[in-house]
Amino acid sequence: MDTRGGSFVSSFPNLLIRKDASNGCDATVGGYGVRVCALFGASMTQYLNVHARNPQLRLIRKAADMLRSGGLIVYPTDSCYALGCTMGNKDALDRLRQIRQVDEHHHFTLVCSGLSDIARYTNVDNVQYRLLRMTTPGSYVFILKANRGVPKRVLNGRRKTIGLRVPDHAVVSMLLEEIGEPILSSTLILPGEELPARDVDEVRDELRNQVDLVLDSGSCGVEMATVVDLTSDAPSIVREGKGPLHPFGLGGAA
């Protein structure tokens, strides 16, 4: 089977399978409408509508299977949508970089299930640990020095640091529990945009065939997580966002 002129052409001379551009999944086969997602596999984006507070386990397992098989997904967090793949997946990371159009100096984030995961990939002291314990789960990304458990290709090229995050969102919490490892992530901000997409319907056309699966739980908002640099003696706010500043002695009382 090959493709010509936007159509999928089968090896049978009288059978033309033409993908329907309206949804990326339905197709016309000799004048009859059919579903061809299974036939074309990863070349088409799967959309799963998942409940934000009570996620359906069968859908979470589909997303986990996609990650394990090397897929690139979009998923919700407690601040906004994110792109994600497994940490060891170089091909998916390259696709993520292409979508975001970022270089080796970009700070990727390891989205973790809890403090025990953070300790596996960074070396934190007592002061840093207390701050992390006070603020996780929550809408924060913490910049920390990575240890040898993190592949060099995902680190900030100059500083050898990585972002660490423990979101407070049922979908990602269940997904992390299912896959048993962090998700390497970056906020879903498309080239030319300053803010992330409020919901995936806004960017459905742009995402089509660039990612393998989308977990759609409705609007996540556009306020990004607060980014805190913990690599120095005192915390430094890199980006003020949804996470309050008072745990770091800034921004007034709670």
N, C-alpha and C positions, 0 to 999 in steps of 0.2 A: 504494500500500500504506500502511495506517495501523496504529496499535496501539490496542487497547481491552482493558482489563481484564487486562493482562499477556500478551495474545495478539497475534501479528502477523496482521493480517487482510488478505488479498490482494484484488485488484480483481475476482477471479472469485467469483461469488456462492456457489458451493457448495464453495469451498476455504478451509479454515481452517488456518493454520499456527500451531502453538502451541509456543513455545520451552520446552524442558525445563529447569526451574529447577535440576536436579541438576548440570548441568555447563555450562550457558550456551552449548552448541554444538549438541547433538543437538536434534531437534525432531520433532513429530508432524504429518504432513500427511495428513489424511483417514484417520487410523488407522495410517499406515505411518511407521516410524522412518526419518529421513533426517538427513544432515549439511547444515547450513545456514550454516556460517561464511562461506563465500564469498558467499552471497546477501546476508547482512546486513553484511558487511565490518567496518568499524572499530567498530561498535556492540557487538562481542563481543571479549573478551580472548583472545588467542592464548597458549597455554602451550607453550614449547619446552624440552625436557629436554636440556641441554647438558653435556658432560663438563667438569669443573672444570679438569683439567690438560691435556687434549688436546681443545679445543673443535672441534666439527664446523663447518667453514668455511661449509657451506650454511646452517646455522642462524644463524651470526654475520651472514651476508649478509642474511638475512631481517630480523634486528633492525636492521641498518644501514639497510636500505630503509625500515623503519618510522620510524626517526628522521628520515631525509631527507624523508619524506612528511608530517612534522609530528606524528608520534606521541609518546606518553608511554609509557615502558617502565619495567620493574623489572629490575635486573640485579645480579649478585653482585660484591663487591669483596673485598679481603683482610681486611676487618673485619666487615662486615655488608651486607645488601642495601640498595640505593639506588633512588630514583626518578630518572629522567633524561630529558632532551629536548635538542634542539639550542639553542644560546644565542640564536639569532634568532627562536625560535618563541614568540610571545607567547601564543597560545591554549593551548599545552601548558604553558607556565609558569603561566598562570592556573589550570589544572586541578591542577598540582602544588601551588600555594598552597592550593587548596581542600582537597585530600586531607590536607595537613599542617596546615592551619588556621594559617598563619603570615602575618605582616604584612610591610610594607616594610623593617622593621629586621632581618629574618631574614638570616643569612649563608648564601647559597647558595655552592656549591662548583663550580668548573670542574675537572672531572676530565680531566687532560692525559696525553699519551703520554710526555712527558719534559720536561727543562729548557728545551728550545728553545721549546716551547709556552708555558711559564710566562713566558719573557722577552717573548713577543709581547703579553701582556696586563697585565704589571706592569713597573715600573721597579725592578730590584733592584740593590743595591750589591754590592761585592766580598764583604763579610762575609756578607750574606744569601745570596749565590750559593754560598759555601763550605758553609754550613749545608744548603742545599737539595741540593747535590751529595752530601753525606755521608748524607743521610736519605731520598733517593728512589732507586728506588721503595720505598714503605713505607706503614705505617698512620699517616699524618700528614695533617692539613689545615693549611695555612699561610695566615694572614690577612695580606694585603698590600694596599697602595694600588693600585687599578686604574688603568690608563691609558685613553686614549680608544678603545682597541679593544674595550672592554667596554660593552655597552648600559647606560644608566643604570637601566633597570627591573630589572636583576638585581643591582645593587649594594646594600649596606647603606645605607639611606636617610640615616643620620646621618653616617657616617664615609667613605662612598664607597670602601669596601673590598670585597674579594671573597676567598673561600676558594680556594686552589689545592691540587690533590692529584694525586699520581702513584701509583696503587695497584700492588701487586705481586700481580697475579692474571691468569692466562692469558686468561680470558674477556674481561675489560674491555680488556686490552692488545690483543687481536686485534680487538675491536670498534672501538677508537679508531683502529687502523691502517686499518680498512676504511672508516670514515666520513671520516677525514682532518681532524677538528676535535674540540675538547673537547666533553664532555657536561656540560651544566648539571645539577647534581645536588643532592639532599638525602637524608639518611638515611631509610629506610623505617620511620618511627615513626608509627603511626596515632593519631588523636585519643584522648585518655584513657589512652594507654600511656606509660610512662617509658622502656621499652627497645625496641629494634628487634625485628622478627620474626626468630626463629632461622632459619626457612626459610619459603618462600612458601606451603607447605601450611597453615601456621597462620593465614594471613590470606587464603586463597583466596576466601572468600565476600565479605570486605570489599573486595577488589580488583576483583571481577568487574564489568566494564563501566565501571570508573573509569580503568583503564589499557588501553592497546592491545595490549601484548605483555609477557610475562614470560619472562625467561631463567632457568630453574630449574637450578641446579647443586648442589642439596642444601644442607645446613646451612652457614651462614657464621659461626655464633656470634652473640653479642649484645654483644661488647665493641667499642665504637665507636673510631674513630680518635682519636689524640691531636691536639688543636687547639692550635696555637702561633701567637701574635700576633707578627709580625715588623715591625710598623709603628713601633716605638720603637728606641732604641739597643740595648737588651738584649732578648732573647727573653722572652716572657711566656707561661706555660702557661695557656690558657683552660679546657681540659678534659684531664685525664689519662685516657688510654685505652690502646689496644693498643701504640702506638708508644713505645719506651723513652725515658726522659728524659735519659739520660747524654750524648747528643750536645750537649745544651744546658747542660751543667755542673750538672745536677740529678739526683737520684735515685741517686747512687752510680755505681760502675763497671759496665761491661758484664759 
